[in-house]
Amino acid sequence: MKLKNFQLVIVTLSLIFFTTGCKKSFFTDVNHNPNVVSSVPPGQLLSTVEAALAYTQGGDISRYSSLFMQQVFGNASQSQAYYIYNVNPGVFDNLWPDLYTSTMENDYTLIQISDAGNYNAYGGVARILMAYTLQVSVDLWGTIPYSQAFRGNLQDQNLHPAFDNDKALYDTITALIDAGISKLNDPDKGILVPGAEDVIYEGNADKWIKFGHAIKARLALHQSKGDAAMATQALAETAQSFTSNADNAQYVFGTAETAANPWYQFNRDRPGDETFSTSTLAIKMVSTKDPRYSIFFDPTNETKGKKGNHYGGLNDYYGSVNSPVEFITYDELQFLSAEATLRACEYAKIRSSACRYYNLHYR
């Protein structure tokens, strides 16, 4: 009896093994984590993309460029090396994935989800964000992957995407903005629309459209050297963009220490690594009695602890816990407009009141 029972158990176990073993899911399901969601609501992705973009631009991009351009002084540690251009490819190991993975890959997914669900408002916002992030990335590195990027998890498994040249990428950015504006202008916004999770504009489509035109104005100005048509295009795009500082594209950080502005965090955690009143910019502003000095700098708090709302020598506007990271502002567009007017006058010999003023005072 005992032998027969044992044989019965063996046969039963064998049947169970072979029945389940011939199903592919027996093996693939092992790698499925039931605690990880398979899809993400577009609002959650949007807030993630915006926060990643703001933290990257206000963090590594702002810090490196400020050191290279001598807007701040590299006083100690890595900052001291970067200030004298002692850098290696590893320096940017965080910046590249922050732009590509945390920002653009998530945004690419947001575009796909939005298009699949006919969430036109989300699709428009996602494309404007992609255009801006791509523009920043092109201006940082020149040729970068885009047309074949973000496919590592897809069927073609393209882990070595081609690099696109910067001119082609500028055209891609323009196409993204035009498509984004078209979706934002679509009367059918979709069942789901951006709201409070959109930290930049809280779902205001008109402001996102203005942001799109601001990016196009910047692109045109970047290509306007010796090209009157591009300078004129920059002016045309500016005219469709921001009309006051209320339209500024910016991300405002929270007041909690864990949600703080990146400059605030750096000066809090690395006091004295970078100083400000000794920078070339600060010295120049003092010598010319520039009234903006006190907005930028606080020389009485250079390497000390917290003073008021900020740490270190960067004053409240840029260095407080909830200071905004500005993407494009009305102020920038005013400077952009002036430069575009100058170039249009110089290259095309345009006869206008603005050009007559330029010819009279600056030529």
C-alpha positions as CSV (number, residue, x, y, z in Angstrom):
1,M,0.0,0.0,0.0
2,K,2.8,2.4,0.9
3,L,4.6,1.7,-2.4
4,K,1.4,2.3,-4.4
5,N,0.8,5.6,-2.5
6,F,4.3,6.7,-3.2
7,Q,4.0,5.9,-6.9
8,L,0.7,7.8,-7.0
9,V,2.4,10.9,-5.6
10,I,5.2,10.7,-8.1
11,V,2.8,10.4,-11.0
12,T,0.7,13.3,-9.8
13,L,3.7,15.6,-9.3
14,S,5.0,14.7,-12.8
15,L,1.7,15.6,-14.4
16,I,1.6,18.9,-12.6
17,F,5.2,19.7,-13.7
18,F,4.7,18.7,-17.4
19,T,1.3,20.5,-17.5
20,T,2.7,23.8,-16.2
21,G,6.1,23.3,-17.7
22,C,4.9,23.4,-21.3
23,K,3.4,26.9,-20.7
24,K,5.8,29.7,-21.5
25,S,4.2,31.8,-18.8
26,F,5.5,29.4,-16.2
27,F,8.9,31.0,-16.6
28,T,8.0,34.5,-17.8
29,D,5.6,35.1,-15.0
30,V,8.4,34.6,-12.5
31,N,9.8,38.0,-13.7
32,H,6.5,39.8,-13.3
33,N,6.3,42.0,-10.2
34,P,2.7,42.3,-9.2
35,N,3.5,45.3,-7.0
36,V,4.7,47.3,-10.1
37,V,2.0,49.0,-12.2
38,S,2.0,48.2,-15.9
39,S,0.7,51.7,-16.9
40,V,0.9,55.2,-15.5
41,P,-1.7,57.9,-15.5
42,P,-0.6,60.8,-17.8
43,G,-0.8,63.3,-14.9
44,Q,1.7,61.4,-12.8
45,L,4.1,61.2,-15.8
46,L,3.7,64.9,-16.5
47,S,4.6,66.0,-13.0
48,T,7.6,63.6,-13.0
49,V,8.9,65.0,-16.3
50,E,8.5,68.6,-15.2
51,A,10.3,68.0,-11.9
52,A,13.1,66.1,-13.6
53,L,13.6,68.9,-16.2
54,A,13.6,71.6,-13.6
55,Y,15.9,69.9,-11.2
56,T,18.4,69.0,-14.0
57,Q,18.4,72.5,-15.5
58,G,18.5,74.3,-12.1
59,G,21.1,71.8,-10.8
60,D,23.9,70.4,-13.0
61,I,23.3,72.5,-16.1
62,S,23.1,75.7,-14.2
63,R,26.1,74.9,-11.9
64,Y,28.4,73.8,-14.7
65,S,27.5,76.6,-17.1
66,S,27.9,79.2,-14.3
67,L,31.3,77.9,-13.5
68,F,32.5,77.8,-17.1
69,M,31.1,81.4,-17.7
70,Q,32.6,82.7,-14.4
71,Q,29.2,83.7,-13.0
72,V,30.3,81.9,-9.8
73,F,33.7,81.0,-8.5
74,G,35.0,77.5,-8.0
75,N,36.4,77.7,-4.6
76,A,37.0,74.1,-3.5
77,S,36.5,70.4,-4.3
78,Q,35.2,69.5,-7.8
79,S,33.9,73.0,-8.4
80,Q,37.5,74.3,-8.2
81,A,38.5,71.9,-11.0
82,Y,35.6,72.7,-13.2
83,Y,36.2,76.4,-12.9
84,I,39.5,76.0,-14.7
85,Y,37.9,73.6,-17.2
86,N,39.5,70.5,-15.7
87,V,36.7,68.1,-16.7
88,N,36.4,64.6,-18.0
89,P,33.5,62.7,-19.6
90,G,32.6,61.2,-16.3
91,V,31.6,64.7,-15.0
92,F,28.5,64.5,-17.0
93,D,27.5,60.9,-16.1
94,N,24.5,62.3,-14.1
95,L,23.5,65.1,-16.5
96,W,23.1,62.8,-19.6
97,P,20.7,60.2,-18.0
98,D,18.9,63.0,-16.1
99,L,18.0,64.6,-19.5
100,Y,17.5,61.3,-21.4
101,T,16.0,58.9,-19.0
102,S,14.3,60.9,-16.3
103,T,13.0,63.6,-18.6
104,M,12.9,62.7,-22.3
105,E,12.2,59.0,-22.1
106,N,9.4,59.6,-19.6
107,D,8.1,62.4,-21.8
108,Y,8.3,60.0,-24.9
109,T,6.1,57.6,-22.9
110,L,3.7,60.4,-22.0
111,I,3.3,61.3,-25.7
112,Q,2.5,57.6,-26.6
113,I,0.0,57.3,-23.7
114,S,-1.6,60.6,-24.6
115,D,-1.9,59.8,-28.3
116,A,-3.3,56.3,-27.6
117,G,-6.0,57.7,-25.3
118,N,-6.7,60.8,-27.5
119,Y,-5.7,63.0,-24.6
120,N,-4.9,66.0,-26.9
121,A,-4.1,68.5,-24.1
122,Y,-1.6,66.1,-22.6
123,G,-0.2,65.3,-26.0
124,G,0.3,69.0,-26.7
125,V,2.0,69.8,-23.4
126,A,4.3,66.7,-23.7
127,R,5.5,67.8,-27.2
128,I,6.2,71.3,-26.0
129,L,8.2,69.9,-23.1
130,M,10.0,67.5,-25.4
131,A,10.9,70.4,-27.8
132,Y,12.3,72.5,-24.9
133,T,14.3,69.6,-23.4
134,L,15.7,68.6,-26.8
135,Q,16.6,72.2,-27.6
136,V,18.6,72.5,-24.3
137,S,20.3,69.1,-25.1
138,V,21.3,70.1,-28.6
139,D,22.7,73.4,-27.4
140,L,24.7,71.5,-24.8
141,W,26.2,68.7,-27.0
142,G,25.4,69.4,-30.7
143,T,24.8,66.1,-32.4
144,I,22.8,63.7,-30.1
145,P,20.5,60.7,-30.6
146,Y,16.8,61.4,-31.0
147,S,15.2,59.9,-34.1
148,Q,16.2,56.4,-33.1
149,A,16.3,57.0,-29.3
150,F,14.0,55.6,-26.6
151,R,13.6,52.2,-28.3
152,G,15.6,50.1,-25.9
153,N,12.4,48.5,-24.4
154,L,10.6,48.1,-27.8
155,Q,10.6,45.2,-30.1
156,D,13.5,46.4,-32.3
157,Q,15.8,46.8,-29.1
158,N,17.9,49.5,-30.7
159,L,20.5,50.0,-28.0
160,H,22.8,52.0,-30.3
161,P,20.8,54.8,-31.8
162,A,22.3,57.0,-34.5
163,F,23.3,60.6,-33.7
164,D,21.3,63.3,-35.5
165,N,23.0,66.5,-36.5
166,D,22.0,69.7,-34.8
167,K,20.4,71.4,-37.8
168,A,18.1,68.4,-38.3
169,L,17.3,68.4,-34.6
170,Y,16.3,72.1,-34.7
171,D,13.9,71.2,-37.5
172,T,12.6,68.3,-35.3
173,I,12.1,70.7,-32.4
174,T,10.0,73.1,-34.7
175,A,7.9,70.1,-35.8
176,L,7.3,69.0,-32.3
177,I,6.1,72.5,-31.3
178,D,3.8,72.9,-34.3
179,A,2.3,69.5,-33.5
180,G,1.9,70.4,-29.9
181,I,0.2,73.7,-30.6
182,S,-2.1,71.9,-33.0
183,K,-3.2,69.5,-30.3
184,L,-3.6,72.3,-27.7
185,N,-5.8,74.2,-30.2
186,D,-7.9,71.1,-30.8
187,P,-11.5,71.6,-29.4
188,D,-11.5,68.0,-28.3
189,K,-9.0,68.2,-25.3
190,G,-9.6,64.5,-24.4
191,I,-11.3,62.8,-21.4
192,L,-8.2,63.6,-19.2
193,V,-6.7,67.1,-19.2
194,P,-3.8,68.6,-17.2
195,G,-4.6,70.3,-14.0
196,A,-2.7,70.8,-10.7
197,E,-0.2,68.2,-11.6
198,D,1.1,70.6,-14.3
199,V,3.3,72.7,-12.0
200,I,4.4,75.0,-14.8
201,Y,1.0,76.3,-16.1
202,E,-1.7,74.2,-14.3
203,G,-3.1,73.1,-17.6
204,N,-3.5,76.6,-19.2
205,A,-3.3,75.8,-22.9
206,D,-2.9,79.4,-24.0
207,K,0.3,79.8,-21.9
208,W,1.7,76.5,-23.2
209,I,1.1,77.8,-26.7
210,K,3.0,81.0,-25.9
211,F,5.8,78.9,-24.5
212,G,6.0,77.0,-27.8
213,H,6.3,80.3,-29.7
214,A,9.0,81.4,-27.2
215,I,11.1,78.3,-28.0
216,K,10.7,78.9,-31.7
217,A,11.8,82.5,-31.2
218,R,14.9,81.3,-29.4
219,L,15.6,78.7,-32.2
220,A,15.3,81.4,-34.9
221,L,17.6,83.8,-33.1
222,H,20.2,81.1,-32.7
223,Q,20.2,80.7,-36.5
224,S,20.0,84.4,-37.4
225,K,23.7,85.3,-37.7
226,G,24.0,86.7,-41.2
227,D,20.3,85.7,-41.9
228,A,17.8,88.5,-42.0
229,A,14.9,86.1,-42.6
230,M,15.7,84.2,-39.4
231,A,15.9,87.4,-37.4
232,T,12.5,88.5,-38.8
233,Q,11.1,85.1,-37.9
234,A,12.4,85.4,-34.3
235,L,10.5,88.7,-34.1
236,A,7.3,87.1,-35.5
237,E,7.5,84.3,-33.0
238,T,8.2,86.7,-30.1
239,A,5.0,88.6,-31.0
240,Q,3.0,85.5,-30.5
241,S,4.7,84.7,-27.2
242,F,4.8,86.1,-23.6
243,T,3.2,89.5,-23.0
244,S,4.4,89.9,-19.4
245,N,6.2,88.1,-16.6
246,A,2.9,86.4,-15.7
247,D,3.5,84.1,-18.8
248,N,7.0,83.0,-17.7
249,A,7.7,79.3,-18.2
250,Q,9.1,78.3,-14.8
251,Y,9.0,75.6,-12.2
252,V,8.5,76.7,-8.6
253,F,9.9,74.3,-6.0
254,G,8.3,73.5,-2.6
255,T,9.1,74.9,0.8
256,A,10.0,71.5,2.3
257,E,13.7,70.7,2.5
258,T,13.2,67.5,0.5
259,A,11.5,69.5,-2.3
260,A,14.0,72.4,-2.3
261,N,15.4,74.4,-5.2
262,P,18.7,72.7,-6.4
263,W,20.9,75.7,-5.8
264,Y,19.6,75.9,-2.2
265,Q,20.3,72.2,-1.7
266,F,23.8,72.5,-3.1
267,N,24.8,75.5,-1.0
268,R,23.3,73.8,2.1
269,D,25.1,70.5,1.6
270,R,28.4,71.8,0.1
271,P,29.0,75.2,1.8
272,G,32.0,77.0,0.4
273,D,32.5,74.9,-2.6
274,E,31.3,77.7,-4.8
275,T,31.5,81.4,-3.8
276,F,29.7,84.2,-5.6
277,S,30.9,87.7,-4.6
278,T,34.4,86.8,-5.9
279,S,33.1,85.7,-9.3
280,T,33.9,87.7,-12.5
281,L,30.2,88.5,-12.9
282,A,30.0,89.9,-9.3
283,I,33.1,92.0,-9.6
284,K,31.9,93.4,-12.9
285,M,28.5,94.3,-11.4
286,V,30.1,96.1,-8.5
287,S,32.4,98.1,-10.7
288,T,29.5,99.2,-12.9
289,K,27.2,99.8,-9.9
290,D,24.7,97.4,-11.4
291,P,21.5,97.6,-9.4
292,R,20.8,93.9,-9.9
293,Y,23.7,92.9,-7.7
294,S,21.7,92.5,-4.5
295,I,19.1,90.4,-6.4
296,F,21.9,87.9,-7.4
297,F,24.3,88.0,-4.4
298,D,24.5,88.2,-0.7
299,P,28.3,88.7,0.1
300,T,27.6,88.7,3.9
301,N,26.6,85.0,3.8
302,E,29.3,83.5,1.5
303,T,30.4,80.4,3.3
304,K,28.2,80.5,6.4
305,G,25.0,78.7,7.4
306,K,21.5,79.7,6.6
307,K,20.6,83.3,6.5
308,G,16.9,84.1,6.1
309,N,15.7,82.0,3.2
310,H,19.0,80.9,1.7
311,Y,22.4,79.4,2.2
312,G,25.7,80.7,0.9
313,G,26.2,83.9,-1.2
314,L,23.4,83.4,-3.7
315,N,20.5,85.6,-2.6
316,D,16.8,84.7,-2.3
317,Y,15.7,85.1,-5.9
318,Y,17.8,82.2,-7.1
319,G,18.9,80.6,-3.9
320,S,15.9,80.2,-1.5
321,V,14.2,76.9,-0.8
322,N,11.3,77.5,-3.3
323,S,13.1,79.7,-5.8
324,P,11.8,79.0,-9.4
325,V,13.9,77.5,-12.2
326,E,13.2,79.7,-15.2
327,F,13.0,78.0,-18.6
328,I,12.1,81.0,-20.8
329,T,11.0,84.4,-19.4
330,Y,9.5,87.6,-20.7
331,D,12.7,89.4,-19.9
332,E,14.7,87.0,-22.1
333,L,12.2,87.6,-25.0
334,Q,12.8,91.4,-24.6
335,F,16.5,91.0,-25.0
336,L,15.9,88.5,-27.8
337,S,13.6,90.9,-29.6
338,A,16.2,93.7,-29.4
339,E,18.9,91.5,-30.8
340,A,16.7,90.2,-33.6
341,T,15.8,93.8,-34.5
342,L,19.4,94.7,-34.7
343,R,20.3,91.8,-36.9
344,A,17.2,92.3,-39.2
345,C,18.2,96.0,-39.6
346,E,21.9,95.2,-40.2
347,Y,21.4,92.3,-42.7
348,A,18.2,93.4,-44.6
349,K,18.5,97.2,-44.4
350,I,14.9,97.4,-43.2
351,R,13.4,100.9,-43.0
352,S,11.4,101.2,-39.8
353,S,11.4,103.4,-36.8
354,A,13.3,100.7,-34.8
355,C,15.9,100.5,-37.5
356,R,16.2,104.3,-37.8
357,Y,16.8,104.4,-34.1
358,Y,19.5,101.7,-34.4
359,N,21.2,103.4,-37.3
360,L,21.2,106.7,-35.5
361,H,22.5,105.6,-32.1
362,Y,24.6,102.5,-32.8
363,R,26.1,102.7,-36.3
